[in-house]
Amino acid sequence: MKILFASSEVYPFAKTGGLADVAGSLPSALSRLGHDVKVVMPWYRFISEEQWGIKKLREFFVRHAGRKEEIVLFTGVLPKTAVEILFVSCEPLSRRSGLYQESGTDYPDNLEGFSLFSRAILEIPKILNWSPDIFHLNDWQTALVPAYLRAYYSKDPYLKQAATLFTIHNLSFQGIFPEHDFPKLDLPPDYFSPDGIEYYGNINLMKAGITYSTILNTVSPTYSREILTPEYGCGLEGLLQKRQNDLYGILNGADYQKWNPAQDRSLSRCYSTKAMEGKTYCKSALQRKCKFPEKNVPLISVVSRLTVQKGIDLVIDLIDELMALDIQLIILGIGHPDMENRFKEAGKKHADKLSIHLTFDEKFAHRVFAGTDIFLMPSRFEPCGLSQLYAMRYGAFPVVRRTGGLADTITDATPLNIRNGLANGLQFESATPASLLNGLRLAIAFYRDPPLWHRMVQAGMTADFSWSRSANDYLRAYRLALGDNN
């Protein structure tokens, strides 16, 4: 199959979250299975041509919103793969220093930038003389592609056979803009309607992807069911219910070439399931880094965006109770200013057992996963989550809320699962401080039983959430989109 994979961010070129990790890994897994995959993303000014060996391919023009817009197409290769990556340089995306916002405020020209990016995506096959079978689109930033495809390209010889798969990574980010901006999209007037992209008098780009794509998926089976309900549907549950026969849940994978404690150069010492001494060394190194006493107590970590969605407010509300336990706690991440400030104050008060790192530092995240015993992920909702997969591979026991992809990837430490050797983490039910605290106390009790703890940690480290499994699931979805039910 010929697959054009479109994303607003791709690791290692640009990243704000898990979407970039998916876009940097899934195309390579598809390529290894023998398919012709190209990736396309915007050109942002901070991407270094020299560092990544990126070259200018050609210039072309796109008619958009009544104007003739110049597009410059660059080409490169996804590092350590054979996958070509294409960069679309267009105003206003190419001049910004961030991706979607700056200093916590959305760019005012996001609609213009990402609509032009989407229109340019559909011109690329003609430029390359290459006809994709599938456009794989991701979140609201590329959600206009199927709308433009239907409106203007249904008879294009390069595109008339193409199907679209739209992946919902996080339904809460929908790309909503005011009605008066509709002319900027250059779509026929009837597309702004309740059956199109209109949403309570506004433009909703996520709705465009859901409405016009051939087939849809979320990044975990549980989340695909959750978004059909008012609690998780973010106002789009009615539309999703109408399309539920075309909606699938495909679990994200982990890149075990990048996340592998046996060969991770960012660690103080490498280790594996057969030689765990290195993890003890990594824990001591992390305790020294955090200025903690080097003693045998559970070292717990939170590596996350500091937001309500991630349940981080529950951790803050519990901080005094947590500090009364015989534990050490490290927080790594950035997010809501109020949460950051509250963590700063708590860190000053409990410096001997609470270490706060308000930064986005992926290399340090590797060291945190390697050095901690317990990884805490109390999300209110979690479409898939990747951090719990990384934590397990590094021997950090996940304590998670039972939701979305966390429910699909963590086998709860129930008595039956423990007896059968399946338990690889612990799930708690409610997004409340009390439920979180009870779950954490149980994990600490497990920690004090070394043989049991070792078995559960080993189960997590050997669990297979590789991209090869997920890539085959996506190939089946592509075939369904193309009308092949075999």
C-alpha positions in Angstrom: 0.0 0.0 0.0 1.0 3.6 -0.5 0.4 5.6 2.7 0.7 9.3 3.2 0.9 10.0 6.9 0.1 13.6 7.9 0.8 15.1 11.3 1.4 18.5 12.7 4.3 17.2 14.8 6.8 14.4 14.3 9.6 13.3 16.6 12.4 14.2 16.6 11.7 17.3 14.5 8.9 18.9 16.6 7.1 17.6 19.6 4.5 18.7 22.2 3.1 15.3 23.2 2.5 11.7 22.3 1.3 12.5 18.7 4.9 13.2 17.8 6.0 9.9 19.1 3.4 8.1 17.2 4.2 10.0 14.0 7.9 9.2 14.5 7.4 5.5 15.0 4.3 4.1 13.3 5.4 5.0 9.7 8.6 3.2 10.2 6.8 0.1 11.5 4.5 0.2 8.4 7.6 0.5 6.1 9.2 -2.5 7.7 6.1 -4.5 6.8 6.8 -3.7 3.1 4.6 -0.7 2.5 5.4 2.6 0.8 5.0 5.3 3.4 5.7 9.0 3.3 5.3 11.4 6.2 4.3 15.0 5.8 4.4 17.8 8.5 4.7 21.6 8.5 8.0 23.3 8.3 8.7 25.2 11.5 11.5 27.7 11.6 13.3 25.9 14.5 13.8 22.8 12.4 17.5 22.6 11.3 18.1 21.7 7.6 21.7 21.1 8.3 21.2 18.9 11.4 18.7 16.6 9.7 20.0 16.7 6.1 16.9 18.3 4.8 16.9 19.5 1.2 14.6 21.8 -0.8 12.5 19.8 -3.3 10.5 22.4 -5.2 8.1 25.3 -5.0 4.5 25.3 -6.1 1.3 27.4 -5.6 -2.1 26.6 -4.1 -5.3 28.5 -4.6 -6.7 29.0 -1.1 -9.2 31.4 0.3 -9.2 33.5 -2.8 -5.4 33.9 -2.9 -2.5 32.3 -4.7 -0.3 30.9 -1.8 3.3 29.8 -2.3 4.4 26.5 -0.8 7.9 25.3 -0.5 8.3 21.5 -0.2 11.4 20.1 1.5 12.4 16.4 1.8 14.4 14.4 4.3 14.4 11.0 6.0 13.0 9.9 9.4 16.2 9.2 11.4 17.2 5.5 11.5 14.6 4.6 9.0 14.0 4.4 5.2 10.9 6.6 5.4 10.8 9.9 3.4 9.5 12.9 5.3 8.2 15.9 3.5 8.0 19.4 5.1 5.5 21.9 3.9 6.6 25.5 4.3 3.7 27.8 4.2 2.6 31.0 6.0 1.9 31.4 8.8 3.3 28.0 10.2 6.8 28.5 8.9 7.5 31.7 10.8 6.3 30.7 14.3 8.6 29.7 17.1 6.1 27.2 18.6 3.6 24.8 17.1 0.1 25.8 18.3 0.6 28.5 21.0 3.1 30.8 22.6 3.2 31.6 26.3 0.0 29.6 26.8 -2.0 31.5 24.2 -3.1 30.0 20.9 -1.7 31.6 17.7 -4.5 33.7 16.2 -3.7 32.4 12.7 -3.9 28.7 13.5 -6.9 28.3 11.3 -5.2 29.9 8.3 -2.0 28.0 8.8 -3.4 24.5 9.3 -6.1 24.9 6.6 -3.4 25.9 4.1 -1.2 23.0 5.3 -4.2 20.6 4.7 -4.8 21.9 1.2 -1.1 21.6 0.4 -1.1 17.9 1.5 -3.6 17.1 -1.3 -1.3 18.7 -3.9 1.7 16.6 -2.9 0.8 13.4 -4.8 0.7 15.3 -8.1 4.0 17.0 -7.3 5.6 13.6 -6.6 3.8 11.7 -9.3 2.7 9.3 -6.6 -0.9 8.2 -5.9 -1.6 7.2 -2.2 -4.1 4.6 -1.3 -4.5 6.0 2.1 -4.3 9.4 3.7 -3.7 8.7 7.4 -4.7 12.0 9.2 -4.2 12.9 12.9 -6.2 15.2 15.1 -7.8 18.6 14.2 -4.7 20.1 12.5 -5.1 17.7 9.5 -8.9 17.2 9.8 -9.7 19.4 6.8 -8.0 17.0 4.4 -11.0 14.7 3.9 -13.3 17.8 3.5 -11.1 19.2 0.8 -10.7 15.8 -0.8 -14.5 15.5 -1.1 -15.1 19.1 -2.2 -12.4 19.5 -4.8 -10.4 16.4 -5.5 -12.9 13.6 -6.1 -12.1 13.4 -9.8 -8.4 14.1 -9.5 -6.6 11.1 -11.2 -4.0 11.0 -8.4 -6.5 10.9 -5.6 -9.9 9.6 -6.8 -9.2 6.1 -5.4 -7.7 7.3 -2.1 -9.4 6.6 1.2 -8.9 8.4 4.5 -8.3 7.2 8.0 -8.7 9.9 10.8 -7.0 9.2 14.1 -8.4 10.9 17.2 -5.5 11.2 19.7 -7.4 13.5 22.1 -11.0 14.5 21.5 -10.8 17.4 24.0 -8.7 19.4 21.5 -11.1 20.1 18.6 -9.8 23.1 16.8 -12.8 25.4 17.3 -12.9 28.8 15.5 -15.6 31.5 15.0 -18.1 31.4 12.2 -16.9 34.6 10.6 -13.6 32.8 9.8 -15.4 30.2 7.5 -14.4 32.0 4.3 -10.7 31.5 5.2 -11.3 27.7 4.7 -12.3 28.0 1.0 -14.9 25.4 1.4 -18.4 25.4 -0.3 -21.0 27.2 1.8 -23.0 24.0 2.5 -20.1 22.6 4.5 -20.9 25.1 7.2 -24.0 23.3 8.4 -25.0 20.9 11.2 -24.2 18.0 8.9 -20.8 19.5 8.1 -18.3 21.4 10.2 -20.7 23.8 12.0 -20.7 23.3 15.8 -23.0 25.5 17.9 -22.4 28.4 15.5 -18.7 27.8 15.3 -16.2 26.0 13.1 -15.1 22.6 14.5 -12.2 21.0 12.6 -12.3 17.8 14.7 -15.9 17.4 13.5 -14.7 17.8 9.9 -12.4 14.8 10.3 -15.1 12.7 12.0 -17.7 13.6 9.4 -15.8 13.3 6.1 -13.2 10.6 6.7 -13.8 7.1 5.3 -12.9 5.4 8.6 -12.0 6.6 12.2 -10.0 5.3 15.1 -8.9 6.2 18.5 -5.6 5.2 20.1 -7.0 2.6 22.4 -10.1 0.2 22.4 -11.4 1.5 25.7 -11.2 5.2 24.6 -13.1 4.3 21.4 -16.0 3.2 23.6 -15.7 6.0 26.2 -16.1 8.8 23.6 -19.5 7.5 22.7 -20.7 8.7 26.1 -21.5 12.3 27.3 -18.7 11.9 30.0 -15.9 11.6 27.4 -17.5 12.6 24.1 -16.7 16.3 24.6 -20.0 17.3 22.9 -19.4 15.1 19.8 -20.8 11.8 21.2 -23.9 12.0 19.1 -21.9 12.3 15.9 -19.6 9.5 17.0 -22.5 7.3 17.8 -23.7 7.7 14.2 -20.3 6.7 12.9 -19.5 4.0 15.5 -19.6 1.3 12.8 -16.6 3.0 11.2 -14.9 3.7 14.5 -12.1 1.4 15.8 -9.7 1.4 18.7 -6.1 0.7 17.9 -3.6 0.8 20.8 -0.5 2.9 20.4 2.9 1.2 20.6 6.2 2.0 22.2 9.4 2.5 20.3 11.6 -0.1 22.1 14.7 1.0 20.1 14.5 4.4 21.8 13.0 3.2 25.1 15.2 0.2 26.1 17.1 0.2 29.5 19.5 -2.4 28.1 21.0 0.0 25.7 20.0 3.5 26.8 23.0 5.8 26.8 21.3 8.4 28.9 21.3 6.1 32.0 24.0 5.9 34.6 24.1 2.1 34.0 22.1 -0.1 31.7 20.1 -3.1 32.9 17.7 -5.8 31.7 15.3 -8.4 33.1 18.2 -10.8 33.5 20.6 -8.3 35.1 18.7 -5.8 37.3 21.6 -4.5 39.3 21.8 -1.5 37.0 18.4 -0.3 38.1 19.5 -0.2 41.7 22.4 2.0 40.6 20.1 4.2 38.6 17.9 4.7 41.7 20.9 5.8 43.8 22.0 8.2 41.0 18.5 9.7 40.9 18.3 10.0 44.7 21.6 11.9 44.6 20.4 14.1 41.7 17.3 15.0 43.8 19.3 15.4 47.0 17.3 12.6 48.7 18.8 10.3 51.3 20.0 7.1 49.6 17.8 4.6 51.4 15.5 1.7 50.5 12.1 3.4 50.4 9.7 3.5 47.4 10.9 6.2 45.0 7.7 7.4 43.1 7.6 9.5 40.0 5.1 11.6 38.0 6.2 12.4 34.4 3.4 14.4 32.9 1.9 17.6 31.6 0.6 19.3 34.8 -3.0 19.5 33.9 -6.4 18.6 35.3 -6.9 16.0 32.5 -3.8 14.2 33.8 -5.2 14.2 37.3 -2.2 16.2 38.7 -4.5 18.3 40.9 -5.3 15.1 42.8 -1.5 14.7 43.5 -1.3 18.3 44.7 -4.4 18.0 46.9 -2.8 14.9 48.5 0.7 16.3 48.9 0.7 16.5 52.8 -0.7 12.9 53.1 1.9 11.6 50.6 4.7 13.3 52.5 3.6 11.6 55.7 4.3 8.2 54.0 7.8 6.7 54.0 8.4 7.5 50.3 10.3 9.8 48.0 8.5 11.6 45.2 9.8 13.3 42.0 7.6 15.4 39.7 8.8 16.1 36.1 6.7 18.2 33.8 5.3 21.6 32.9 1.7 22.8 32.7 -0.8 25.0 34.5 0.9 27.9 36.3 -1.1 27.4 39.5 -0.1 23.8 39.7 3.5 24.7 39.0 3.4 27.2 41.8 1.8 24.9 44.3 4.4 22.2 43.5 7.2 24.8 44.0 5.9 25.7 47.5 5.5 22.0 48.4 9.0 21.3 47.2 10.5 23.9 49.5 8.5 22.5 52.4 9.5 18.9 51.8 12.9 19.1 50.1 14.2 15.9 51.8 11.6 13.7 50.0 10.0 15.8 47.2 11.9 17.0 44.1 10.2 19.3 41.6 11.5 19.6 38.0 9.3 22.1 36.1 10.8 21.4 32.6 10.3 19.3 29.5 13.4 17.2 29.5 13.1 13.9 27.6 16.6 12.7 28.4 16.0 13.2 32.1 12.6 11.4 31.8 14.6 8.3 30.8 16.6 8.6 33.9 13.5 9.1 36.0 11.8 6.0 34.7 15.0 4.0 35.3 15.5 5.3 38.8 12.0 5.1 40.2 10.1 2.1 41.7 6.6 3.3 41.2 5.2 5.4 38.4 2.0 7.4 39.1 -0.5 8.3 36.3 -3.8 9.4 37.7 -5.5 10.7 34.5 -9.1 11.7 34.5 -9.1 10.4 30.9 -6.3 9.0 28.8 -6.8 8.2 25.1 -3.9 5.8 25.2 -0.9 7.1 27.2 2.7 6.2 26.4 4.4 7.0 29.7 3.0 3.9 31.4 4.5 1.8 28.6 7.9 3.4 29.0 7.7 3.0 32.8 6.9 -0.7 32.6 9.8 -1.3 30.2 12.1 0.4 32.7 10.9 -1.6 35.7 8.8 1.2 37.3 5.5 -0.3 38.6 2.6 1.8 37.2 -0.2 3.0 39.5 -2.9 4.3 37.1 -6.6 5.3 37.0 -8.7 2.8 35.2 -9.6 4.7 32.0 -8.8 4.7 28.3 -5.5 3.2 27.2 -4.5 2.8 30.9 -7.2 0.2 31.3 -6.1 -1.6 28.1 -2.3 -1.7 28.9 -2.1 -2.3 32.7 -3.1 -5.7 34.0 -4.4 -4.9 37.5 -2.8 -6.5 40.5 -5.9 -8.4 41.6 -5.4 -11.7 43.5 -6.3 -13.7 40.4 -3.9 -11.8 38.1 -1.2 -12.1 40.7 -1.7 -15.9 41.0 -1.6 -16.2 37.2 1.6 -14.1 36.9 -0.2 -11.5 34.7 -0.2 -8.5 37.0 2.0 -5.7 35.7 0.6 -2.6 37.5 -2.2 -1.4 39.7 -5.5 0.4 38.7 -7.6 2.5 40.9 -11.2 3.3 40.1 -12.2 6.9 40.8 -10.6 10.3 40.0 -10.5 11.2 43.7 -7.7 11.8 46.1 -8.9 9.0 48.4 -9.0 6.5 45.5 -5.5 7.5 44.4 -4.1 7.3 47.9 -5.6 3.9 48.5 -4.0 2.6 45.3 -0.7 4.1 46.2 -0.7 2.6 49.7 -1.4 -0.9 48.2 1.5 -0.5 45.7 3.8 0.4 48.7 2.6 -2.7 50.5 3.5 -4.8 47.4 6.9 -3.1 47.3 7.6 -4.5 50.8 7.2 -8.0 49.5 10.3 -8.4 47.3 9.5 -11.7 45.6 6.0 -10.5 44.6 7.4 -7.1 43.6 10.0 -8.7 41.4 7.4 -10.9 39.6 5.2 -8.0 38.8 8.0 -5.7 37.7 9.3 -8.5 35.4 5.8 -8.9 33.9 5.8 -5.2 33.1 9.3 -5.3 31.6 8.5 -8.2 29.3 5.1 -7.0 28.1 5.0 -6.4 24.4 3.5 -3.1 23.2 5.8 -2.8 20.2 4.7 -0.9 17.1 4.8 -4.0 14.9 1.6 -5.2 16.6 -0.1 -1.9 16.2 1.1 -1.5 12.6 -0.7 -4.7 11.6 -3.9 -3.4 13.2 -3.6 -0.2 11.2 -3.1 -2.2 8.0 -6.4 -4.0 8.7 -8.1 -0.7 9.2 -6.6 0.7 5.9 -8.0 -2.4 4.1 -11.4 -1.8 5.5 -11.3 1.8 4.4 -10.4 0.6 0.9 -13.4 -1.8 0.9 -11.3 -4.9 1.4 -12.9 -7.0 4.2 -10.4 -9.8 4.0 
